[in-house]
C-alpha cells in the first residue's frame, strides 16, 4: 500500500469502489462504460483546484527538479 493510503495509480473502475465515481456498463455493441462523479467525488473539486494552482505556481521549480533527476539518471547509464 502506498503512503497515501493505497490511493496511488487507481483506475476509474477502482475509484468507483471508493465512492468517488459511479461506473455503469452499458449493454451496447461494442460494450461501453459510463462514468459519473458522485456527490462525494464532487467534494474533491476544491482540493484538486488548490493542487493545480500550486503546481502552476511551482512549475519552474518542478521542471528544474525534473531536469536534475533526468541528468542524474543519464549519468548512471
Phi and psi in radians as a Rosetta constraint file:
Dihedral C 1 N 2 CA 2 C 2 CIRCULARHARMONIC -1.336 0.35
Dihedral N 2 CA 2 C 2 N 3 CIRCULARHARMONIC 2.964 0.35
Dihedral C 2 N 3 CA 3 C 3 CIRCULARHARMONIC -1.110 0.35
Dihedral N 3 CA 3 C 3 N 4 CIRCULARHARMONIC -0.410 0.35
Dihedral C 3 N 4 CA 4 C 4 CIRCULARHARMONIC -1.523 0.35
Dihedral N 4 CA 4 C 4 N 5 CIRCULARHARMONIC 0.516 0.35
Dihedral C 4 N 5 CA 5 C 5 CIRCULARHARMONIC 1.245 0.35
Dihedral N 5 CA 5 C 5 N 6 CIRCULARHARMONIC 0.514 0.35
Dihedral C 5 N 6 CA 6 C 6 CIRCULARHARMONIC 1.396 0.35
Dihedral N 6 CA 6 C 6 N 7 CIRCULARHARMONIC 0.302 0.35
Dihedral C 6 N 7 CA 7 C 7 CIRCULARHARMONIC -1.545 0.35
Dihedral N 7 CA 7 C 7 N 8 CIRCULARHARMONIC -0.163 0.35
Dihedral C 7 N 8 CA 8 C 8 CIRCULARHARMONIC -1.212 0.35
Dihedral N 8 CA 8 C 8 N 9 CIRCULARHARMONIC 2.435 0.35
Dihedral C 8 N 9 CA 9 C 9 CIRCULARHARMONIC 0.914 0.35
Dihedral N 9 CA 9 C 9 N 10 CIRCULARHARMONIC 0.815 0.35
Dihedral C 9 N 10 CA 10 C 10 CIRCULARHARMONIC -1.533 0.35
Dihedral N 10 CA 10 C 10 N 11 CIRCULARHARMONIC 2.552 0.35
Dihedral C 10 N 11 CA 11 C 11 CIRCULARHARMONIC -1.502 0.35
Dihedral N 11 CA 11 C 11 N 12 CIRCULARHARMONIC 2.865 0.35
Dihedral C 11 N 12 CA 12 C 12 CIRCULARHARMONIC -0.972 0.35
Dihedral N 12 CA 12 C 12 N 13 CIRCULARHARMONIC -0.634 0.35
Dihedral C 12 N 13 CA 13 C 13 CIRCULARHARMONIC -1.128 0.35
Dihedral N 13 CA 13 C 13 N 14 CIRCULARHARMONIC -0.728 0.35
Dihedral C 13 N 14 CA 14 C 14 CIRCULARHARMONIC -1.310 0.35
Dihedral N 14 CA 14 C 14 N 15 CIRCULARHARMONIC -0.460 0.35
Dihedral C 14 N 15 CA 15 C 15 CIRCULARHARMONIC -1.141 0.35
Dihedral N 15 CA 15 C 15 N 16 CIRCULARHARMONIC -0.461 0.35
Dihedral C 15 N 16 CA 16 C 16 CIRCULARHARMONIC -1.104 0.35
Dihedral N 16 CA 16 C 16 N 17 CIRCULARHARMONIC -0.585 0.35
Dihedral C 16 N 17 CA 17 C 17 CIRCULARHARMONIC -1.216 0.35
Dihedral N 17 CA 17 C 17 N 18 CIRCULARHARMONIC -0.329 0.35
Dihedral C 17 N 18 CA 18 C 18 CIRCULARHARMONIC -1.516 0.35
Dihedral N 18 CA 18 C 18 N 19 CIRCULARHARMONIC -0.126 0.35
Dihedral C 18 N 19 CA 19 C 19 CIRCULARHARMONIC 1.452 0.35
Dihedral N 19 CA 19 C 19 N 20 CIRCULARHARMONIC 0.193 0.35
Dihedral C 19 N 20 CA 20 C 20 CIRCULARHARMONIC -1.457 0.35
Dihedral N 20 CA 20 C 20 N 21 CIRCULARHARMONIC -0.600 0.35
Dihedral C 20 N 21 CA 21 C 21 CIRCULARHARMONIC -2.333 0.35
Dihedral N 21 CA 21 C 21 N 22 CIRCULARHARMONIC 2.795 0.35
Dihedral C 21 N 22 CA 22 C 22 CIRCULARHARMONIC -1.839 0.35
Dihedral N 22 CA 22 C 22 N 23 CIRCULARHARMONIC 2.401 0.35
Dihedral C 22 N 23 CA 23 C 23 CIRCULARHARMONIC -2.071 0.35
Dihedral N 23 CA 23 C 23 N 24 CIRCULARHARMONIC 2.194 0.35
Dihedral C 23 N 24 CA 24 C 24 CIRCULARHARMONIC -2.233 0.35
Dihedral N 24 CA 24 C 24 N 25 CIRCULARHARMONIC 2.131 0.35
Dihedral C 24 N 25 CA 25 C 25 CIRCULARHARMONIC -1.505 0.35
Dihedral N 25 CA 25 C 25 N 26 CIRCULARHARMONIC 2.155 0.35
Dihedral C 25 N 26 CA 26 C 26 CIRCULARHARMONIC -1.650 0.35
Dihedral N 26 CA 26 C 26 N 27 CIRCULARHARMONIC 2.380 0.35
Dihedral C 26 N 27 CA 27 C 27 CIRCULARHARMONIC -1.520 0.35
Dihedral N 27 CA 27 C 27 N 28 CIRCULARHARMONIC 1.231 0.35
Dihedral C 27 N 28 CA 28 C 28 CIRCULARHARMONIC -2.071 0.35
Dihedral N 28 CA 28 C 28 N 29 CIRCULARHARMONIC 2.969 0.35
Dihedral C 28 N 29 CA 29 C 29 CIRCULARHARMONIC -2.070 0.35
Dihedral N 29 CA 29 C 29 N 30 CIRCULARHARMONIC 2.065 0.35
Dihedral C 29 N 30 CA 30 C 30 CIRCULARHARMONIC -1.187 0.35
Dihedral N 30 CA 30 C 30 N 31 CIRCULARHARMONIC 2.836 0.35
Dihedral C 30 N 31 CA 31 C 31 CIRCULARHARMONIC -1.052 0.35
Dihedral N 31 CA 31 C 31 N 32 CIRCULARHARMONIC 2.433 0.35
Dihedral C 31 N 32 CA 32 C 32 CIRCULARHARMONIC -2.185 0.35
Dihedral N 32 CA 32 C 32 N 33 CIRCULARHARMONIC 2.745 0.35
Dihedral C 32 N 33 CA 33 C 33 CIRCULARHARMONIC -2.193 0.35
Dihedral N 33 CA 33 C 33 N 34 CIRCULARHARMONIC 2.286 0.35
Dihedral C 33 N 34 CA 34 C 34 CIRCULARHARMONIC -1.895 0.35
Dihedral N 34 CA 34 C 34 N 35 CIRCULARHARMONIC 2.314 0.35
Dihedral C 34 N 35 CA 35 C 35 CIRCULARHARMONIC -2.008 0.35
Dihedral N 35 CA 35 C 35 N 36 CIRCULARHARMONIC 2.464 0.35
Dihedral C 35 N 36 CA 36 C 36 CIRCULARHARMONIC -2.360 0.35
Dihedral N 36 CA 36 C 36 N 37 CIRCULARHARMONIC 2.475 0.35
Dihedral C 36 N 37 CA 37 C 37 CIRCULARHARMONIC -1.343 0.35
Dihedral N 37 CA 37 C 37 N 38 CIRCULARHARMONIC 2.313 0.35
Dihedral C 37 N 38 CA 38 C 38 CIRCULARHARMONIC -1.466 0.35
Dihedral N 38 CA 38 C 38 N 39 CIRCULARHARMONIC 2.941 0.35
Dihedral C 38 N 39 CA 39 C 39 CIRCULARHARMONIC -0.970 0.35
Dihedral N 39 CA 39 C 39 N 40 CIRCULARHARMONIC -0.671 0.35
Dihedral C 39 N 40 CA 40 C 40 CIRCULARHARMONIC -1.101 0.35
Dihedral N 40 CA 40 C 40 N 41 CIRCULARHARMONIC -0.752 0.35
Dihedral C 40 N 41 CA 41 C 41 CIRCULARHARMONIC -1.061 0.35
Dihedral N 41 CA 41 C 41 N 42 CIRCULARHARMONIC -0.635 0.35
Dihedral C 41 N 42 CA 42 C 42 CIRCULARHARMONIC -1.144 0.35
Dihedral N 42 CA 42 C 42 N 43 CIRCULARHARMONIC -0.377 0.35
Dihedral C 42 N 43 CA 43 C 43 CIRCULARHARMONIC -1.228 0.35
Dihedral N 43 CA 43 C 43 N 44 CIRCULARHARMONIC -0.216 0.35
Dihedral C 43 N 44 CA 44 C 44 CIRCULARHARMONIC -1.409 0.35
Dihedral N 44 CA 44 C 44 N 45 CIRCULARHARMONIC -0.160 0.35
Dihedral C 44 N 45 CA 45 C 45 CIRCULARHARMONIC -0.979 0.35
Dihedral N 45 CA 45 C 45 N 46 CIRCULARHARMONIC -0.882 0.35
Dihedral C 45 N 46 CA 46 C 46 CIRCULARHARMONIC -1.115 0.35
Dihedral N 46 CA 46 C 46 N 47 CIRCULARHARMONIC -0.868 0.35
Dihedral C 46 N 47 CA 47 C 47 CIRCULARHARMONIC -1.078 0.35
Dihedral N 47 CA 47 C 47 N 48 CIRCULARHARMONIC -0.631 0.35
Dihedral C 47 N 48 CA 48 C 48 CIRCULARHARMONIC -1.169 0.35
Dihedral N 48 CA 48 C 48 N 49 CIRCULARHARMONIC -0.737 0.35
Dihedral C 48 N 49 CA 49 C 49 CIRCULARHARMONIC -1.054 0.35
Dihedral N 49 CA 49 C 49 N 50 CIRCULARHARMONIC -0.708 0.35
Dihedral C 49 N 50 CA 50 C 50 CIRCULARHARMONIC -1.118 0.35
Dihedral N 50 CA 50 C 50 N 51 CIRCULARHARMONIC -0.748 0.35
Dihedral C 50 N 51 CA 51 C 51 CIRCULARHARMONIC -1.108 0.35
Dihedral N 51 CA 51 C 51 N 52 CIRCULARHARMONIC -0.741 0.35
Dihedral C 51 N 52 CA 52 C 52 CIRCULARHARMONIC -1.109 0.35
Dihedral N 52 CA 52 C 52 N 53 CIRCULARHARMONIC -0.716 0.35
Dihedral C 52 N 53 CA 53 C 53 CIRCULARHARMONIC -1.118 0.35
Dihedral N 53 CA 53 C 53 N 54 CIRCULARHARMONIC -0.737 0.35
Dihedral C 53 N 54 CA 54 C 54 CIRCULARHARMONIC -1.060 0.35
Dihedral N 54 CA 54 C 54 N 55 CIRCULARHARMONIC -0.802 0.35
Dihedral C 54 N 55 CA 55 C 55 CIRCULARHARMONIC -1.089 0.35
Dihedral N 55 CA 55 C 55 N 56 CIRCULARHARMONIC -0.719 0.35
Dihedral C 55 N 56 CA 56 C 56 CIRCULARHARMONIC -1.114 0.35
Dihedral N 56 CA 56 C 56 N 57 CIRCULARHARMONIC -0.731 0.35
Dihedral C 56 N 57 CA 57 C 57 CIRCULARHARMONIC -1.183 0.35
Dihedral N 57 CA 57 C 57 N 58 CIRCULARHARMONIC -0.626 0.35
Dihedral C 57 N 58 CA 58 C 58 CIRCULARHARMONIC -1.638 0.35
Dihedral N 58 CA 58 C 58 N 59 CIRCULARHARMONIC 0.086 0.35
Dihedral C 58 N 59 CA 59 C 59 CIRCULARHARMONIC -0.948 0.35
Dihedral N 59 CA 59 C 59 N 60 CIRCULARHARMONIC -0.740 0.35
Dihedral C 59 N 60 CA 60 C 60 CIRCULARHARMONIC -1.031 0.35
Dihedral N 60 CA 60 C 60 N 61 CIRCULARHARMONIC -0.742 0.35
Dihedral C 60 N 61 CA 61 C 61 CIRCULARHARMONIC -1.187 0.35
Dihedral N 61 CA 61 C 61 N 62 CIRCULARHARMONIC -0.668 0.35
Dihedral C 61 N 62 CA 62 C 62 CIRCULARHARMONIC -1.087 0.35
Dihedral N 62 CA 62 C 62 N 63 CIRCULARHARMONIC -0.770 0.35
Dihedral C 62 N 63 CA 63 C 63 CIRCULARHARMONIC -1.154 0.35
Dihedral N 63 CA 63 C 63 N 64 CIRCULARHARMONIC -0.668 0.35
Dihedral C 63 N 64 CA 64 C 64 CIRCULARHARMONIC -1.102 0.35
Dihedral N 64 CA 64 C 64 N 65 CIRCULARHARMONIC -0.771 0.35
Dihedral C 64 N 65 CA 65 C 65 CIRCULARHARMONIC -1.097 0.35
Dihedral N 65 CA 65 C 65 N 66 CIRCULARHARMONIC -0.731 0.35
Dihedral C 65 N 66 CA 66 C 66 CIRCULARHARMONIC -1.106 0.35
Dihedral N 66 CA 66 C 66 N 67 CIRCULARHARMONIC -0.779 0.35
Dihedral C 66 N 67 CA 67 C 67 CIRCULARHARMONIC -1.095 0.35
Dihedral N 67 CA 67 C 67 N 68 CIRCULARHARMONIC -0.707 0.35
Dihedral C 67 N 68 CA 68 C 68 CIRCULARHARMONIC -1.135 0.35
Dihedral N 68 CA 68 C 68 N 69 CIRCULARHARMONIC -0.731 0.35
Dihedral C 68 N 69 CA 69 C 69 CIRCULARHARMONIC -1.082 0.35
Dihedral N 69 CA 69 C 69 N 70 CIRCULARHARMONIC -0.835 0.35
Dihedral C 69 N 70 CA 70 C 70 CIRCULARHARMONIC -1.044 0.35
Dihedral N 70 CA 70 C 70 N 71 CIRCULARHARMONIC -0.702 0.35
Dihedral C 70 N 71 CA 71 C 71 CIRCULARHARMONIC -1.110 0.35
Dihedral N 71 CA 71 C 71 N 72 CIRCULARHARMONIC -0.713 0.35
Dihedral C 71 N 72 CA 72 C 72 CIRCULARHARMONIC -1.136 0.35
Dihedral N 72 CA 72 C 72 N 73 CIRCULARHARMONIC -0.733 0.35
Dihedral C 72 N 73 CA 73 C 73 CIRCULARHARMONIC -1.122 0.35
Dihedral N 73 CA 73 C 73 N 74 CIRCULARHARMONIC -0.720 0.35
Dihedral C 73 N 74 CA 74 C 74 CIRCULARHARMONIC -1.161 0.35
Dihedral N 74 CA 74 C 74 N 75 CIRCULARHARMONIC -0.604 0.35
Dihedral C 74 N 75 CA 75 C 75 CIRCULARHARMONIC -1.182 0.35
Dihedral N 75 CA 75 C 75 N 76 CIRCULARHARMONIC -0.467 0.35
Dihedral C 75 N 76 CA 76 C 76 CIRCULARHARMONIC -1.425 0.35
Dihedral N 76 CA 76 C 76 N 77 CIRCULARHARMONIC -0.181 0.35
